[in-house]
Amino acid sequence: MALKDLDIVVVGAGIGGLATALALRQTGARVRVLEQAVELSEIGAGLQISANGMVVLRALGVVPQGSGGPGVRSDGTIIRDYRTGRRVTTLPPPTAGPTYYFHRADLIDLLHSAAERAGVDLVLAQQVASYDARGGQPSVETVDGQVHLANLVIAADGGRSRLRDTLAGPGAPRFTGQVAWRATISGQNADLDPRAVLTMGPGRHIVTYPLRGGRQTNIVAVEERTDWREEGWRHQGDPEDLKRRFSGFGGEVAEQLAAVKAVHLWALFLHPVASRWQDGRLALVGDAAHPTLPFMAQGACLALEDAWVLARSLSQTGDPATGLTTYEATRKHRAQRVVAAASANARNFHYKSPMRQLAQLGLIALGPRIARRYDWIYAHDVTR
């Protein structure tokens, strides 16, 4: 069966869902995206798209070749100590190519516009109640009783996807003992420094980087704690509580924290990569298949890779069931390796004295080689 003969439903209009819909539409399928939100809004903050994700955005025509679109091109990462903001060292950009800093809303807008031009049908206010593949034709039923029939259903609805539980069985996520705060503050374009700043302290760290040409700064602050365990990334936080918890941080990051007026927080849970991604008619992409901790900044990039490989696998095999099997076989091992790398990196920024000082000496001596350590992630090109 050619892709032009397939009706495909994609659940979720996040980065993975829209990229999947666009890739499938560009290979000829008829694609409908179901999104539970009533509008695609500014919810979310900054994210990093490294070279392995940028190649997919360029191949899909979302950003021009050789360009980062509205993303800020990174010139590397400055490492600072928390007390005074003293610079420890600077890590160069990955040798595979530059990373770009995007506001999530800007990347969603780019993907949505490209999908709309390609003919993808986006239906909002569609909260999914269940998935079904009985009788040979998969379907999605929403909470208001609507039933969407398709030849294939792709779930891009996050780590708590109902389809993930259906295919792989209910999982048991493990709380990592870490909670992340995130916020954006206004910035000045004249002060743009196109580098991320990682400020490391005992039991906590802060990452900042510029967005929207330097008009905004993204802040992600991670701390070790046990009194917050509610999963989800849209929980409203108290800016004053954030400032109290990171009151020992000095230098520029202290000034940035003082400017925070609104903040969200979420507990970091470790989910295993799904044991089963598809059944020949239903499939998972992005966080629905492999939720990852943010410590390698690969969540969005893995979802973009999934989108490209899924569309290619379906178009090259000609048989949906074979295509989905090929997709899972192609993607699972890499996802497991990246998720493991992010998990292993979780506490590397939180050493207490004297280990913190020893770690800083190691960063000074090994900085350039540390960047090359992850070339296997950043240099991966699924479009070749």
N, C-alpha and C positions, 0 to 999 in steps of 0.2 A: 504494500500500500504506500503510495507516494505521500509526502507530507502535505501536499496541496489538497489531499482528500481527507485530512484529519481535522477534526474539531478538538481543540485542546483547551482545557480550563486550567488556569494558573491561579492559585489561591495566595493572595498577599501581594500588595503593591509597594513593597520595600525595594531595596536595591536588587536583591536576588530575584524577586518576582518579576520586576519590570525588565531586568536584563534577560531573564529566561524568555519572557513573552516576546521581546524584541528579536532575540536570536531565532526563536521558532518561527516567528512571522516572516523574517527575512529568508528563511528556507522554504517558505510556501504554505505553512499551516495556517488555519483559521484559529485565532487565539482570543480568548476572553479572560480578563483578569477580574477576580472578585476581591474586593478590599472592604474590610469591616469599617474603616473610618468613613465619615460622611464627607470629608474633603482631604486632599493631600496638603497638609499644613507644614508649618515651620518646626514641628516637633522634632527634637533631636539637636545635636550640636556638631562638633567637628569629627572628622574621621580622616584616616591616612590611607591613600591608595598608592601602594608601591608598584614597581615596574611590572610585576606579574599581573596586577589588576589593570594597569593602564593599557597594556597591549590589547586587552579585551575591549575596553572602552573605545579605543581607536579602531579596532577591527569592526566593531558594530557601527562606527560612524557617529558615536556620541560626542567625541571630541576629535578635532582634526589631528592628522598625523603630525608627530613632533610637537604637539601642543598639550597643555594641561587644562585647556578651557578656563573656567573660573577658578581652578585650583591654584594654590600658591606653591611654586616649585621649591622644594626643600634643598638647603645647602648643607645638611647634616644635622647633628645633635650636639648641643652643649651639655656637659654634665656638671652640675653644681652641688656643693655641699649645703646642707639646709640652714646652718646657723647664721651665716652672713651672706650666703649666696656666692661664696668663693668658687671661681671656675676651677674644676678639677682637670678636665680635658675636653677635647672636641672630637667627636666621631665623624668621619667623612661619610658622604652619601654612599649607598650600596654601589658596587661596581657595575651591577646589572642595569642601572639607570636610576634617575631621580624619583623620589617619592613626591606626591602632591598632597597638599592639605585642602580638603573640601569641607564646606558646611554641608551637612547631610541633606538639607532642604534643596541646595543648589544641584547636587548630584541627582536627587530624585526628580527635580524639574527637568534636567537634561534627558534622563532616561524616559520620563513620561512623554516629553515632547517628541522624542525620536520614535517611541512606540506608537504614539497617536498618528504621526505622519505615515508610519508603515501600515496602519490599518488595524492596530490592536484595539479591541473593544474593552474599555475599562468600566466596570460597574461598581459604584460605591455603596456604602451602607449594607454590605452583605456579610453578616457575621455567620460563620460556618458552624453548624450544629453537628454534622456527621458526614463521613465519607462512606461510599458503598460501591462494591464492584460485583455484587451478586447478579446473576443473570447475564453476565458477559459484558455489560456496558457500565463503565464507572459513572458515578454521579456524585454531586455535592448537594446536600440539603442545608439551607440556612435556617436560622432560628425563627424566621417568620413563615416558614413552610415552603419556600421556593425550592424547586429541584432543578439543578443544572446538569444536563446530560452531556457527555463528551465521549470521544474515543480514548482520550488520555486525560488524567488529572495529575497536575503537578502541584505539590504543596510547598510553598515558600513562606510559610506562616510562623517561622521562628521555632525556638528550642522546645516550646511546649505545644507543638503541633499535635492535633488530634490524630492525624494520619501517621505520625511517627509512632504513637502508641499502638495503632492498628497494625502496622507492618512489623515493628520490632518488639512490641510488648512494652508495657509501662516501665520506665526507667526509674532509677533512684538517684537523683542528683545529689552531690555532696557539697555542702557549704565549705568554702575554702578558708573561712575565717577572715575574709577581706571584704571591705565595703568601698565602693567607688562613688565619689561625688563628681558631678560635671556641671560646668557653667560656661557661659560666654560673657565677655565684657567688651565694651567699646575700646577701640584702639585707634591710633593715628597712623595714617599711611606713611607719613614722613619718618616714622620710627620703625618701619618694617625691617625686621631682621629675619630672613627666610630660613630660620633654623628652629627646630624644636629645642626646648630646654627641659632636661630631666634633673629635678632637684631631689636628692636622696637624703632621707633622714631615718632614724631608728624607728622601725615599725610602720613607716609610711613614706610616700613619695608623691611628687606632683609633676605632671607633664603639662607644658604649655606650648602652643604654637599658633602662628597667625592664620587668620581666615579672611576671605573676601578682600584680598589686596592689602591686608593689614588693618582694615577698618574694624575688625574684631579679633579678639584673642580667645582661643579655646583653652579651658582649664579642666584637667582630669586629676583629681586628688584621691589617692588610694591609701587606706589605713587598715591595720589589723584590729579587729574587734569582734566580739561575740554576741552583742546585744541587738543586732539587726540581721534578720534572716529572711525577710520577705523578698521573694524573687520578683523580678520585673525592673525595667529601667526608666519608668516615668514617675516614680514616687517623688512628690514634692519634698524638698529639704528646707532646713532653716539656715539661711546664710550666716547668722550669728553663731550657730552651732559649728558650722564649717570653720569659721575663723577661730573659734576657741580651740578646736581640735588640732589645728595646724598653727597655733600661736607661736610655737618655737621657731618657725621658719622666718628667716630674715632676707634682706636684699630685695631685688625687684619682685620676686614672687610674693613677698609680704604685701607690697603695694597692689599687686594684682588681686590678691585675696580681699583686700580692703574694698576694692571696687565692685565685688560681687553683690548683686541685688536679688538674684533668683538662682536657685540651684536645685538639681535633682540628684537623687542617690539611689544606688541599687546594690544589693548583696551579690557577690560573685559566687556563682555555683558552677561546679565542674560536672558537666554531663558527658557520658561516654559517647563516642561516635556510634551512630545507630548500627546495630548488627545487620539490619536489612534495610535497603534503601528503596526497593521497588518490587512489584509483583507482576510486571508485564503490562499493567494498565494504570497503576498508581505509582507515583515516585516522589521522592523528597529532594529538595535542593537547599543549599545554604544552611542556616542555623537549624533548620528542621532535621537535617541529616547529621550535622557536625557542629554543634555549638562550641565556641572556643572562647577562652579567656582573652582579655584585651592586651596581653603583655607581648604580643608580636604584631599587633595591629593588622591582623589578617582576616577578620570576620568578613568584611565586605569583599576583599580580594578573592577569598575562597568561593564566595557566592558567585562572583563574576566568572571565575574559572568554571564552576559547575554549569552555568548557563550556556557557555560556549560549547563545552564538551557534550552536554545533553543534546543540543540542537545538531551538532555534527554527527553524533552517534546515531540519532534517529534518521538523519538524511542519508547517511552512508550505508546503512543496513537495509533500508526499505521495509523492514518489519518492526513494528513498534515494540514487541516483546524482546526481540533480539537487540534492538537499539537501547532499551532501558538496561538490559543486562550488561551490554558493553559500557554504557555510561557508568554504572556502579563499579564495574571491575576496573575501569580506568581511573576513577576518582578516589576510591576508598582508602588505598594505602597512603596516598599523598595527604589526604585529610587527616588521617591518624597521626602521621609524622608531624604535621604543622600544629595540630591540637596538643600533642605531647610537648613540642618545643615551647609553646606558649605557657603550658602548665609548669614546665620546669623553670621558666623564667620568672615565675610569680613572686618569689621572695628575694630575688637577687638585688633589689633596690632598698632593702629594709634592714641591712645589717646594723647592729649596735657596736659600740666601741669594745675592743680594738679592731674587730673584724671590718668595721666600716673603713677605717684608715688603710688597712691592708688591701681591701677591695679597690680603694681609690688608687693606690700605688699600682695595682694590677691594670686598672683602666688606663693609667698614664702610659704604662709600658706596652700594653697590648692593644690599644685603641684601634689602629688601622686593621689589625688582624681580626679583631672582634667583628668588625663590619663584614669581612669576607667569610666569616664563619657561617653566615646565613645566606650565602649566594645561592644555595640549592632552593631556597624559598623564592627569592626575588628574581632570579634569572629564569625561572620556569615560564615557558611561553606555550600556552595551550593552543594558540592560533597557528602554530607552525604545522 
